[in-house]
Amino acid sequence: MVTVLKNLDRQGQSFIPTHCSYCGMQCGMNIRIDDTSGKVVGVEPRYEWPVNQGRLCPKGVTAYQQVDHQDRILRPLIKKNGKFVESSWEEAYDLIEKRFKEIQSTYGKDALGVYGGVSMTTEKCYLVGKYARVALGTKHIDYNGRYCMSSAAGGFNATLGMDRGSTLPWPDLMHSDCFFLAGSNSAECHPTSITWFWRGRDRGAKLIVADPRETPTARIADVHLDLRSGTDSALANGIMHLLIKEGYTDNDYIEKRVNNFEELKRMVERFTPEFTSEITGVDKEKIIKAARIYGQAEKSVVMFARGVEQQRKGVDNVACYTNLALVRGQIGKFASGVATFTGQGNGQGGREHGQKADLLPGYRKLTDPEAVKYVSKVWGIDPSEMPGPGVSAYEMLDSINQGTVRGMHVICSNPVVSSPNSQHVTRSMEKLDFLVVNDFFLSETAELADVVLPCTTWAEDEGTTTNTEGRVIKINKIVEPRGKSKTDWKIMSEIAERMGRGEFFQYEKSEDIFNELRIASKGGKADYYGITYEKIEKNEGVFWPCPDLDHPGTPYVYEDKFAFPDGKANLRVVDWQEPGEMTSKEYPVILTTGRVVFHYLSGNQTRRIPFLMEQCPEPYAEMHPSLASQYHFSDGEVIELETRRANMKLKVRLTKAIRKDTVFVPYHWGKELAINQLTNPCLDPISRMPEFKVCAVRMRKL
Ligand code: SF4
């Protein structure tokens, strides 16, 4: 039940509690509605919500402007003679049914691909997996979280046995004694999280930041480890070497709860401060200082994000940092542990329930016959009908070139901007026989579509998301769908009907889907069975796993055992490996990419908000003055950047807050402004995450 608040200070306005649509913090906010016009007119933070306690970042305070934005797509669009023409839903569905059926009868079921996203509620993400496998009967399903959270998932699965992005609730962070942030510019990417570090520091806690740039986060650190991009596992192994050598390991915890310690000890022997410094480029005294601070802290947290994960060894990087928390005996304890910052709003919930190429709801595996049998029963299909595992996002997009995938349905995602080697991906998608895109703004991917289906924003439907902590929360419906837009679950259900599979998609409301998901996840690792909408509202969210209705949820995971059969964690013993592309005489500079505080992902939403565009209208090439001087570049000058894949023009932005061998470019723009034209599609062997964070570039004066 939604509590609508009437504010006496603002007669004629109602306030409806919900959460921000953007990053994984999922900050609590009240959306202001004008009672007369029914328009969304503003926002205020929720002071009582435990995660943000009254704070919102620039994206959060302007998110409400999406709802009645002039660029909203309000009717289905069909491309005729190269131009979009508004149509009825019937006409759009007629065309989709005809083309989907033609493609599948000619080329087989798997010739259709589904590409999902995790900015949607968990109900919708769950349904994307079911829609692909039951309505379309294809194995080709993957999603944009492949580019975001997959290496964290792989690293956690390898070490802890389960992929929950945080082992502790974040308000408890203020009681920690040390924060070790690696590859995370949280001050810009998850701005409201910073308060927990500040509150900790008020008690004397220390902050260590590993990042090639002196970001606003690194600027406030006690130690800034300014490592060369792509050397994270070497740095973590170097810190491990010192923790062991200087006696900071918790041997009792290791003995009882951790495997592979002796093997790890042998492997890190050679990661002396000198050797680590040589690989990472970080001064050895800083490495020693960081190891001692981390080693001496009674309660410490290691946290990381895409800087560590978006590499061809992203899984190993995550595992190496997680190893640190394990040997210090920090996981499963108050105000201690390990966590990743979830990039997308529902990056956690959206990856748990079957949107990934190889997974079914509750993290069940498609390769497990028992899992297939169980989920098939919940869905009411025969197990023989369940398609097998497909391929990862980039591989699915690339398979268009081999004619494997001929038609595609993209649901709330913008892969032609967010994929690496994006010119190649754009050319591939142009080859599709038929492309359908659901979106509420015409993204660069939607521009390529044959049919665009107008879906609702987050404010026009209810549902749940799971935030970066693993807390399942409730998104409330604020207003009715605008124009002729429909929610994505409704769209998928109606297409299922057209494909002759409507009987499996009989839902009246979002909660019906959630209740099915609860059963589908029951007994799986991400068990939501004990979570209900009512329980979420009553308890400020519920942490999964929550296996039955009387269960309170699990804010701290791994208190007693890890998620492996023997209950012990597995230290992952991995040596450092070079990035997929090293610098050379021909391409002498390291290119790295990332976010700015004013934009979100591919920018399709934030590039339409005037205040955010005023603050950051275009991408730029950030570099150190000493690097710029070698090329005689000046601040603001337009130069060319070129990798082995493409070239593009960018303005120089000079700053001393970056390594002298590195250039940084934010990635929130499309077409000729997309830095992903240049990035390397080299994939992590386990997570299939592309190496967005490191490639070799050359620069040229124009
Ligand atoms: Fe929204 Fe994230 Fe900003 Fe919070 S920190 S307001 S969730 S974008």
Boltz pocket constraint, residues with backbone or C-beta under 6 A from the ligand:
constraints:
  - pocket:
      binder: B
      contacts: [[A, 20], [A, 21], [A, 22], [A, 23], [A, 24], [A, 25], [A, 26], [A, 27], [A, 52], [A, 55], [A, 56], [A, 57], [A, 58], [A, 59], [A, 60], [A, 61], [A, 189], [A, 190], [A, 191], [A, 192], [A, 193]]
      max_distance: 6.0
